[in-house]
């Protein structure tokens, strides 16, 4: 992160998840003022306690934990106002509040589709719009969307989740174009499928599921680098997956033939 990191006000949603915990640790060590948002205040307090134990090693500020249900869209603006009243502004918004869902199209109830879209898309764009007003007034800011590569190329059983991620990526790209003349940056981070976004006893830093723990730490590092270098889009996937995305865009029939049994 460029410049004097200790003056940055960073809002992280999905604070109870593995990735949220890993992000919190990265930003905390850099001296940022952290606002962690999640549904489980006990988990958020555990993360706060863990971060506070690092205080003697780094020049830090006490994080703030806020139990907020972002799917209650009518209340989002008020929550943002409470943060701005406390700190005066928001420098970085990390949209990380995704929930996963796996199921066949035919067996997925429409209410489930709506729940996934509300949590993964509508709540995040509502928060982004509320924060954006203050960033525009402050003439600076960085908005990061931690999304999934399922929004680029969806695998079977991921129709609801993939649709929400695709919508989020389209929103992010459109927003970036609309505010390109400002000093506000927009970054998307596309990660592979995770086995779970639930936090473990080690606050997502380590755990039994080494793949997800490593992915969480990798994602947090990539977010930091993306902000430092003002990257537009980051895809955290193996090389063959990135190639498959390219092939799908140019030759969808060939993609289907080559990769339909791969995933």
N, C-alpha and C positions, 0 to 999 in steps of 0.2 A: 504494500500500500504506500503510495507516494507521500512524501512530506511528513508532517508531525502527526503520527497516528493517534496520539493521545487526545486529540480534539475531535475525533470522529464519533458521531452518534450512530450506532448500528442497531437496526431492528432485525431480528431473526425470527421468522415464524417456523412452526414445526419444531419448536425447541425441545420437545420431549423425544424426538427421534434420534437415531444414531448419527445421522448427518448433522442434525441440529446441534447435538452435543459436541461433535468434532469441530463444527464451525465456531461455536461459542469459545472453545479452547483456543483456536487460532486467533480470533479477534481479541480475546481477553489478554493473551500474551503480548499483543501489540499495543496494549494500553488504551483500547477503545472503551467508550461507554456503551454497555450492552443492555438492550431490552429484549428479553427472551419471551416469546409468546407461545403458549401451548394450552392444551385442554386439561392437563393434570398438574395442579400446583405442587403436589408432593414431589413429582419427578423434577419439576423445574427447580424446586428448593434443593434437591439433591445435587443438581448440576451447579447451582450457586455455591453450595458448600464445597464441592470439589474444586471449583475455580478459586474460591477464596483461599483454599489450602496452598495455592500456587503464588499467593500474594507476595511472600517474602522473596520470591525468585524474579519477579517482574514488577515494573511500575504500573500498577493496575488501579481500576476503579470498581467499586462494588456493583455487580450486575443487578438489574431489576427484572423480576419475574412477574409476568402478567398472565393470569388464567383468563383466556379469551376464546370464545367460540366464534371464529370468523365466519362460519356459515350463517350466523345471525346478521345478515347483511345490513339491516337498518341501524345497527349499533356500531358499525365499523368506523364511521366518521368521528363519532364521539371518542372512541378509543384512541384514534390518531391525535385528536385535539388534546387529550390528556397527556400524551407523550410530548407533544410540542409545548404545552404549557409548562412541562417539567424541565425540558432541555432547550427550548427555543427553536429547535429545528431538527431535521433528520437528514443525515448525510448519506447513509447507505441502507437500503432495504433489501433483505434477502428473503425472497418468497420460496419457502421450503415446505409448505404445509400440504403435502400430497398424501393421499391414502390410496393403497393399491386394491385392486379387485380382479379376480380371475373367475371367468365363467363363460359358458357358451351363450351365444346371442339368444337362442331360442328359449333358454332357461333363465335369462336375466330379466327380472321384473323392471318395468319402466320406472318405478319409484327408486330402484337401485341406481339406474342410469342417472336419474335426477340428483340423487344424493352425491354420486361421484362428481358430476359436473358442478354442483354447488360448492363442494369442498375444494376440488382441484382447480376449478376455473373461476366461477363467479366470485367466490370469497377473495381470491387472489387479485382479481382485477379491481374489485371494490376497494381493497386495501391500497393497491397501487394508485388508483385514481385519487384517493384521499391524501396519500403522501405526496403525490405528484404536484398538487396545488402548492404545497409548501416549498417543495424543491424549486418550482418555477419562480416563486417569490424570492427565494434565496439565490437563484441563478446558479445552482450547482446541485449535484447529487449523483448517485449511482444506484440503479435498480437491477437486481440479479434475480433471474428465474431459474431455480433448480428444477429441471424438468426431466423427462425420460426420453430415451431414443425410441420408445414405443410411439411417441408422437411423430416420429419421422417415418418409421416403417413398423407397423404393428404386427405382432405374432398372433396366432390363433389363441382364443380365450381372453384376449385383452381388449375387446371392443370398447367397453365403457372407459376403461383407464386410458387406452390409446387415444380415444376421441377427446378426452379432457386434456391430454398432453398436447395433442395437435392444435387444439383451440388455443391453448396457452402460448404455444410457440408463434402462432399466427398473430395473436394479440401483441406479443413482445416485439416481433418484427415490424408490425404496423406502428406501434408506439415509437420505436426507434426512428423510423422515417419521419414521423410527424414532428419530433422534437430535435431533429438533427442539427438545427441552427442554434440550439441552446447548449449550455454546458452540462447537460444531464446525459449520462451514459446508460445504455441498456445492454445487458449481457444475458445470454441463455447458456445454461450448463446442462447438457443432455447426458444422463448416466444410464448404465445398463439396468436390467431388471434386478431388483433386490429381493432377497428371500423374505426380508421383513424390514420395516422401518421402525420397529419397536426398539426402545432403548433397553440395554441390558444392565446387569449389576455393575459393570464397569463404565457406565455412562457413555456407551457407544465407542469408547476409545479402544477397548479390547473386548474379546468375548469368545464364546464357543464357536460362533459362525465367523470364521476368520475371513471368508470372502467378503461378507457384508461389512465387517469391521475395517478391513483394508480399503474397501470401496468408499466408506464414509470418510476416512482420513485422506484418501486421494481426492475425493470431491472437494473437501474443505481446502486442501492445498491449491487445487485448480481454481477455486473461487478467488482466493487471495491473489494468485498470479493474474487472473483475468481482470481483476480490479486494478492491480498495479500497472498492467500493460494495456488497459482499456480494450480488451478483446471483445469482439462482438458475439461470437458463438464458439462454444467448446463442446466437443463430442468425446466422451470418455468411453471408448469402445475398442475392441480388438480391431486390427487392420482389416480383417476379412469382412467384419460388419460394416465398416466405413465404405469399403468397396461395394458391398451389397447395396448400400443406400444410393451410391452413384449409379450403379447399374439399373436399379429400380426406376430412377428418374428418367433414364434414357431408353431403356429396353425392359419394360415391365414384364413382358412375356418370358424373356430370357431369365430375369430375376426369379420368377416363379419356378421355372424349370430347375435352376441351379440351387436355389436355397430353400425350397419348400420343405425339404426333409432335414434341413440343417438345425432348425430351432425347435 
